[in-house]
Amino acid sequence: MSNNINLSATKRDRAGKGSARAARRSGLIPAVIYGGKEAPETINIDANTFSKIISQPGIMSSLINIDVEGKSSNVLTRDIQFHPVNDRPLHIDFLRITASSTVTVMIPVVFLNEDTSPGLKSGGVLNVVRYEIEMNCAATHIPENLTVDLAGTEIGDSIHISAIELPEHAEPTITDRDFTIATIAAPTVEVEKDETETEEGAGDGEGEAETSEE
């Protein structure tokens, strides 16, 4: 399960562009919390604090506990708008969740035991088809990642979703086929010229530039 993140915020009484610009000038990021059969709540978040959170992997699938002046809400980050030039966050949308909520998130795939794969040790190449898998998960049980064990894999092997032990309360959004996660491909062999032939070819013209003396 992904790690929970704690975050503090303050209420933003007024919505609109003017209020959002004022928040940014004060070193804050305007945001909104919506969903959960409650009215949307406009808030401000400290920009420096959120910049540390956003740099962590899996921000879009991590549960965040936001404390808004004493009121706590469990949320997921649904959208982040960035400045087109400096790439700073301009606005954040958070989805309020409950124990019964189900969400669709992208879960990263982690590959283990590459050093014990006979196929890779003999020169094969790990060809990753999917670095992330879209999953339907219980909002309170979002896995941090999905693991693929490469131990014993040979050249020509394919690893499908059925080979992964899926966590409870989670399933792929693709259910109509056993889709491929990765393959162990044969090494690419580069044909080199025979050095002997090259040397012989270079010597065929020797002496052509010489002139005979009378």
N, C-alpha and C positions, 0 to 999 in steps of 0.2 A: 504494500500500500504506500502511496506517495506521502511524503512528510507534510504535516500541516504547517502553515506559516501564519504567524501572528502579526497583525498590522493595526495601527491606530489611525483614526481619521476624525475630522471635525465636520459638523454640519455646514452645508452651504445653503443659506436661506433662499437665495434667489438663483433661478436658472437663467440661461441665456448667455450670449457671447460676451457681454460686458462683464458679467460676474466671473466667467471663465478666464478672461484676459487678466482681470484683477488678481485672481488666484495665482496665475502663472507668474505675474510680476512679483508676487510675494514668496516665490519658491515652492509653490504648491501645484499639484496636478488635480484638475477637476475630474470627478468621476461620478458614476451613478450605480446604485444597487437596485436591481429590479427582480421580479419573479417571486415565487413562493406565495402567491395570492395576497401579497401586500403591495401597498402603493410604492412607486419608485422613490428612492431616497437619494438626493444630491449631496455629495460630500466632497471634501478636499483631502488629499493625501500629501504628506511631505515628499518632495521630489527626490531628495537625497536618499531617504529611506527606501523608496520604491526602486531607485536605480540599482541598489544592491540586490533586491529581490528579482528584478527582471533579468539580471545577468545569470541567474541560476538556471540550470537545465530543467525543462518540464514545467515552466511557469503556467502554461495554459491548461495543464492537467493537475495542478497542485491545489489542494484545498487551502483556502485562506480564511482565517478568523479575523474579521474586521471589528474592532471596538470603536463604535461611534459615540463618544461621550457617555460611556457606560452601558450602551446597548450593543450586544454582540450578534454578529451574523456570520454564518458559514457561507462562503461564496466560492465561485470559480471565475477566473478571468475569461471573459468571452471575446473581448475585442480591445485592442490597444491602437489608438491613432497616434502616428508619429509625425514629427515635423519633417517636411520633405528635404530640408537642407541639413540641419544639425542632428536629425534622427532622435530628438528628445521626445518623450511621451507627451502628447497634448491632451489626451482624454482616455479614460478607461471605463469599460463596461464590465460590471460584475453581475453574475447570475446568483441570486439567493437560492440556496438549496436546503432541503430537509432530509430526514432519515429515509423517506420514501422516494426521493428524487432519483431519476435515472438520467444520465448524461451521456453524450457521445463525445469521445476524446481520442486524440492520437497518442498511442503508447509506443515509446521507443523500443527497439529490439536490441538486445545485447547478446553477443556471440561469445561462448566460453570454450575453453580447451582446444584452441587452434593448434597448440603445440603437440597435441596427442591425436591429431587427425592424420592417418596414413596418406590420404590424398594430398593434403597441403604439404606434408613433410617431403613428399616425392616430387614437389614442384607444381602441384595444382594451385589453382587460384580461386579464392572465395569470391563468388559473384553474388553480391547482395541485390536482391530484387526489391525488397521492402525494408527500409530502415525504420519505418513506423507502421503500425497497424491501427486502423480505426476500430474502436471498440465501443460497445454499449455497456456501461458500468453503473453499478449503484454508486451514487455520488459520494457516499461515505466509505467506499471500498475501491478507490481508483488505484490500480497497480502502478508501481513506480516504473517498471519495465517488464518486458517479456524476454525470457532467456532461451537461447538455442544452444544445445550441447553438441559440439562438433566432434567429440571423441568418437573414434572409430569410423568416421566418414571417409569414403574413397572418391577418387576421381570419377565423375559421372553421376554421383549421388545428387538428389534434390531433396531439400528439406521443405516440407509442407506444413501448413498450419496445424494439421492433425498430429504432428510430431512434438508440438509445444504443449506443455502442461499449463493449461489456462487457470488463472486464479478464480476463486469463487466470485459470484456476482458479476461476472464479466464474460462477454462473448463478442466475437467479431461481427461487424456489420454485414460482412459478406458471408452468407450462409448457404449459398447454392452450389459451392464447389470447394474442393480442397486446394486452395491456392498456394502458390510457391512463395517461400520466404527467401531462399537462397539456393545456389547450386555450387558444386565443386567442379570447376571447369578444368579441362586439360591445359597444360602449359603451352604457351605460344612459342614454337621453335623457329628461330631465325636461321635460314640457310646461309652459310658462309661460303665464300669462294675458296677453292682449294689453293692454298698458298703456293704449292709447287707449280700449279698451272700458271699462276700469276707471275712467278719468278721466271718461268720459261718464256712466257709471252713477252716479258720485258726485255729478254735477251735476244729475241729474233732479229732485231734491227741493228745489232752491234756491227760496227765496221762499215756501215753504209756511207758514213760521212767521210771516210778516208779516201784519198786520191793516190793513184799510183805515180811513181816518179819514173821518168824516162831516162 
